Amino acid sequence: MIKIKYLIIVIMLFSAVCVSADFEITEIMYDLEGTDTNREWIEVKNIGEQTIDFSKWFLFTDNTKHTLVPQGETNIIKGEYAVVVQNVLQFKKDWPNYQGLIFDSSWTGLKNSGEVISLKDPDLNIESPINFSSNQGGAGDGYSIQKINGNWVGSKPTPGKENVFTKKIIAPIITSTTGKLAEEQTKIEDKNEVDSADIIEKVDKQEVINLNDIKDSGIKNNKLISFYPYIGLIVVIGIGITIFLIFIKREKEEQGIEKKLTAKDIKIIE
């Protein structure tokens, strides 16, 4: 009898593990440029096999479940996305071109250092728990953190769309009017989509670019460029001095020859 009881428990646990998830968190915008107040949002994706009413679910942060209020359609079809936002009006202001599903919710704000968040189904079972950290990216740099090929990385925000890794470097700018190195730096984003698998592999291998080295190298090169006109002036002055010295030398040589000529030589010449 005891063996049968244990067998039933094992079967129940196995069944719970084998139940497939319906939704997963795929993107988190937790630390925006400037203020974060009412501007945070979370993207979810229906990874189940059927259309599901997401309004019956909950967002779970800071050990508190938050109701999801649909802004129109409540159902999310298989493979499609929706965003859960702190404030609908602010989200539409930040993302005026967004056309996907929106669910309003209310939370005090995600910790910029990171925390654990998840979803809860209608039976309050936890799904898609994420323990994110600022070390993964998106720390006030205009990027969000996104799940790409099973890994969480910082990338250009794509609310309601498939996540694509976007590489970013910081480079100096030379102003077109003065030719001097501008003090301000700009973020240059590669417009070409980068293969996510290659990026993840490089991140795993810790092949990280030292942005400070890029910055220092750029400053040195720009200083050299700004010095080029002076190099040309020095070369011109050097050539002029050389010609002047040659002219003086010839003058002296001619004067020396004239002094060496005797009266006899002059008579012979005559």
URRA-V341815 format. One record per backbone hydrogen bond with DSSP energy under -1.0 kcal/mol. CO is the residue of the C=O (numbers start at 1). NH is the residue of the N-H. E is the energy in kcal/mol with one decimal. If there is no record, write none. Layout:
# URRA-V341815
CO&NH&E ; CO&NH&E
This chain:
# URRA-V341815
1&5&-1.8 ; 2&6&-2.4 ; 3&7&-2.3 ; 4&8&-2.1 ; 5&9&-2.0 ; 6&10&-2.4 ; 7&11&-2.4 ; 8&12&-2.3 ; 9&13&-2.4 ; 10&14&-2.6 ; 11&15&-2.4 ; 12&16&-2.0 ; 13&17&-2.0 ; 14&18&-2.0 ; 22&47&-1.9 ; 22&48&-1.2 ; 24&45&-2.2 ; 26&147&-2.7 ; 27&43&-2.8 ; 28&145&-2.2 ; 29&41&-1.5 ; 31&140&-1.5 ; 36&39&-2.4 ; 40&86&-1.7 ; 41&29&-2.7 ; 42&84&-3.3 ; 43&26&-2.3 ; 43&27&-1.2 ; 44&82&-1.8 ; 45&24&-1.8 ; 46&79&-2.7 ; 52&76&-2.7 ; 53&56&-1.0 ; 54&57&-1.8 ; 58&120&-2.4 ; 59&66&-3.4 ; 60&118&-1.9 ; 61&64&-1.8 ; 64&61&-2.2 ; 66&59&-2.2 ; 69&104&-3.4 ; 74&54&-2.1 ; 76&52&-2.0 ; 77&80&-2.1 ; 80&46&-2.5 ; 82&44&-2.8 ; 83&103&-2.6 ; 84&42&-2.4 ; 85&105&-2.1 ; 87&91&-2.3 ; 88&92&-2.4 ; 89&93&-1.6 ; 90&94&-2.3 ; 91&95&-2.6 ; 95&98&-1.7 ; 101&83&-2.0 ; 102&71&-2.4 ; 103&85&-2.3 ; 104&69&-3.1 ; 111&114&-1.1 ; 113&134&-1.3 ; 115&132&-1.6 ; 117&130&-3.4 ; 118&60&-3.0 ; 119&127&-3.1 ; 120&58&-2.1 ; 121&124&-2.8 ; 125&121&-2.2 ; 127&119&-2.9 ; 130&117&-2.6 ; 133&136&-1.8 ; 134&137&-1.4 ; 138&140&-1.7 ; 144&155&-2.5 ; 145&28&-2.6 ; 146&153&-2.3 ; 148&151&-1.7 ; 151&148&-3.4 ; 153&146&-3.1 ; 155&144&-2.2 ; 158&161&-2.1 ; 165&194&-1.2 ; 167&190&-1.5 ; 169&188&-2.1 ; 171&186&-1.3 ; 173&182&-2.6 ; 175&179&-1.4 ; 180&175&-1.6 ; 186&171&-1.4 ; 188&169&-1.7 ; 195&199&-1.8 ; 196&200&-2.9 ; 197&201&-2.3 ; 198&202&-2.1 ; 199&203&-2.6 ; 200&204&-2.7 ; 201&205&-1.8 ; 202&207&-2.8 ; 203&206&-1.3 ; 206&208&-1.8 ; 209&211&-1.0 ; 210&214&-1.6 ; 211&215&-2.4 ; 212&216&-2.9 ; 213&217&-2.5 ; 214&218&-2.4 ; 215&219&-2.2 ; 216&220&-2.2 ; 217&221&-2.4 ; 218&222&-2.1 ; 219&223&-2.2 ; 220&224&-1.9 ; 221&225&-2.1 ; 222&226&-2.3 ; 225&228&-1.1 ; 227&231&-1.5 ; 228&232&-1.9 ; 229&233&-1.8 ; 230&234&-2.3 ; 231&235&-2.1 ; 232&236&-2.1 ; 233&237&-2.4 ; 234&238&-2.4 ; 235&239&-2.4 ; 236&240&-2.3 ; 237&241&-2.5 ; 238&242&-2.2 ; 239&243&-2.4 ; 240&244&-2.3 ; 241&245&-2.5 ; 242&246&-2.3 ; 243&247&-2.3 ; 244&248&-2.2 ; 245&249&-2.7 ; 246&250&-2.2 ; 247&251&-2.0 ; 248&252&-2.4 ; 249&253&-2.3 ; 250&254&-2.5 ; 251&255&-2.2 ; 252&256&-2.2 ; 253&257&-2.0 ; 254&258&-2.0 ; 255&259&-1.8 ; 256&260&-1.6 ; 262&266&-2.1 ; 263&267&-2.3 ; 264&268&-2.4 ; 265&269&-2.4 ; 266&270&-2.2
